[in-house]
Amino acid sequence: MTSEQTPVRVATILVYASDRTVRAQVRAALGRKVASDLPEVRIVEAATQAAVMKAADASNEGAGIDLMLLDGEARPGGMGVCRQLKDEIFNCPPVLIIAGRADDAWLATWSRADAVVAHPIDPVTLPGAVAALLRQRLGTTPARTA
């Protein structure tokens, strides 16, 4: 890389779901980019609460998780994991909860989640919610359409 080139920024998203099919659905819905004005995304998968906490601790030490996406239906549930993250991780990245039902949104508020979407995973709604949180985290504004 020459001195004129800048490194390409990648947004790292941690996806926690104990069910691998949910992780695969999230990966498919997000693709490589969630919005044209944002960098490509790199997805890091976690199937256990311990893996989430380890990734969050590493992120706190500079490993760079930009967003955490937690399945509320995981075992243990993503909402409890979210609350633990918000209590224990300094400058915790934003957390998006995938709730089992739209009626569970109040639980996401209890967990201190930054956003919530409902199952089933919607390939339009999920990237939109992720993009909004990444813009806040990365300090970017959406591109204007003509």
C-alpha positions as CSV (number, residue, x, y, z in Angstrom):
1,M,0.0,0.0,0.0
2,T,1.4,3.4,-1.0
3,S,1.3,6.4,1.3
4,E,-1.5,7.8,-0.9
5,Q,-3.8,5.0,-0.2
6,T,-6.0,4.9,2.9
7,P,-7.0,1.6,4.5
8,V,-10.5,0.5,3.5
9,R,-12.8,0.7,6.5
10,V,-14.9,-2.3,7.3
11,A,-17.8,-2.2,9.8
12,T,-17.7,-5.2,12.1
13,I,-21.0,-6.7,13.3
14,L,-21.2,-9.4,16.0
15,V,-24.2,-11.7,15.4
16,Y,-25.3,-13.7,18.4
17,A,-27.8,-16.5,18.0
18,S,-27.6,-20.0,19.5
19,D,-29.4,-21.3,16.3
20,R,-27.1,-21.4,13.3
21,T,-30.0,-21.0,10.9
22,V,-30.8,-17.6,12.5
23,R,-27.1,-16.5,12.1
24,A,-27.3,-17.6,8.4
25,Q,-30.5,-15.7,7.9
26,V,-28.9,-12.6,9.4
27,R,-25.8,-13.0,7.2
28,A,-27.9,-13.4,4.1
29,A,-30.2,-10.4,5.0
30,L,-27.2,-8.1,5.6
31,G,-25.1,-9.1,2.7
32,R,-21.8,-7.3,2.2
33,K,-23.2,-3.8,2.5
34,V,-26.2,-2.5,4.3
35,A,-26.3,0.9,2.6
36,S,-24.4,2.6,-0.2
37,D,-23.0,5.3,2.1
38,L,-21.6,2.8,4.6
39,P,-18.5,0.6,4.4
40,E,-18.7,-3.1,3.8
41,V,-19.6,-5.2,6.7
42,R,-17.7,-8.1,8.3
43,I,-19.8,-10.4,10.4
44,V,-18.4,-12.2,13.4
45,E,-20.7,-15.0,14.6
46,A,-21.2,-16.1,18.2
47,A,-23.3,-19.0,19.4
48,T,-22.7,-18.7,23.1
49,Q,-22.9,-15.9,25.7
50,A,-19.3,-16.5,26.6
51,A,-18.3,-15.8,23.0
52,V,-20.2,-12.6,23.0
53,M,-18.6,-11.4,26.2
54,K,-15.1,-12.3,25.0
55,A,-15.7,-10.4,21.7
56,A,-17.1,-7.4,23.7
57,D,-14.1,-7.4,26.0
58,A,-11.8,-7.6,22.9
59,S,-13.7,-4.7,21.3
60,N,-13.2,-2.7,24.4
61,E,-9.5,-3.2,24.0
62,G,-9.5,-2.0,20.4
63,A,-10.6,-5.0,18.4
64,G,-13.4,-2.9,16.9
65,I,-16.9,-4.4,17.1
66,D,-19.1,-1.6,15.6
67,L,-22.5,-3.2,16.3
68,M,-23.9,-6.2,18.1
69,L,-26.9,-7.9,16.8
70,L,-28.5,-10.3,19.4
71,D,-31.2,-12.8,18.9
72,G,-33.8,-12.4,21.7
73,E,-34.8,-16.1,21.2
74,A,-31.2,-17.4,21.8
75,R,-30.3,-19.5,24.8
76,P,-29.5,-17.6,27.0
77,G,-31.7,-14.8,25.6
78,G,-30.2,-11.9,23.8
79,M,-32.1,-9.4,25.9
80,G,-30.4,-10.5,29.1
81,V,-27.1,-10.6,27.3
82,C,-27.7,-7.1,26.1
83,R,-28.4,-5.8,29.6
84,Q,-25.2,-7.5,30.9
85,L,-23.2,-5.9,28.0
86,K,-24.6,-2.4,28.8
87,D,-23.9,-2.9,32.5
88,E,-20.3,-4.3,32.1
89,I,-18.8,-2.9,28.9
90,F,-17.4,0.6,28.9
91,N,-18.5,2.4,25.7
92,C,-20.5,-0.6,24.6
93,P,-21.2,-0.7,20.9
94,P,-24.8,-0.2,19.9
95,V,-27.0,-3.3,20.3
96,L,-29.9,-4.4,18.0
97,I,-32.2,-7.1,19.3
98,I,-34.2,-9.4,17.1
99,A,-37.3,-10.0,19.3
100,G,-39.4,-13.1,19.0
101,R,-42.6,-10.9,18.6
102,A,-43.3,-7.3,18.0
103,D,-45.0,-7.3,21.5
104,D,-41.6,-8.0,23.0
105,A,-40.3,-4.5,22.2
106,W,-40.8,-3.4,25.8
107,L,-38.3,-6.1,26.9
108,A,-35.8,-4.7,24.5
109,T,-36.2,-1.3,26.2
110,W,-35.6,-3.0,29.6
111,S,-32.4,-4.6,28.1
112,R,-31.2,-1.1,27.0
113,A,-31.0,-2.2,23.4
114,D,-30.5,0.7,20.9
115,A,-33.0,-0.8,18.4
116,V,-35.3,-3.7,18.0
117,V,-36.7,-5.6,15.0
118,A,-39.0,-8.6,15.2
119,H,-38.7,-12.2,13.9
120,P,-39.0,-13.4,11.2
121,I,-35.9,-11.7,9.8
122,D,-36.9,-9.2,7.1
123,P,-34.2,-8.6,4.4
124,V,-35.4,-4.9,4.1
125,T,-36.1,-4.0,7.7
126,L,-33.0,-5.5,9.2
127,P,-30.4,-3.8,7.0
128,G,-32.2,-0.5,7.4
129,A,-32.1,-0.8,11.2
130,V,-28.4,-1.8,11.1
131,A,-27.5,1.0,8.8
132,A,-29.1,3.6,11.1
133,L,-27.1,2.3,14.1
134,L,-23.9,2.1,12.1
135,R,-24.3,5.7,10.9
136,Q,-24.6,6.8,14.5
137,R,-21.6,4.8,15.6
138,L,-19.4,5.8,12.7
139,G,-20.6,9.4,12.6
140,T,-21.8,9.4,9.0
141,T,-24.9,10.8,7.4
142,P,-27.0,9.0,4.8
143,A,-26.4,9.8,1.2
144,R,-29.0,12.1,-0.3
145,T,-31.1,10.9,-3.2
146,A,-32.0,13.1,-6.1
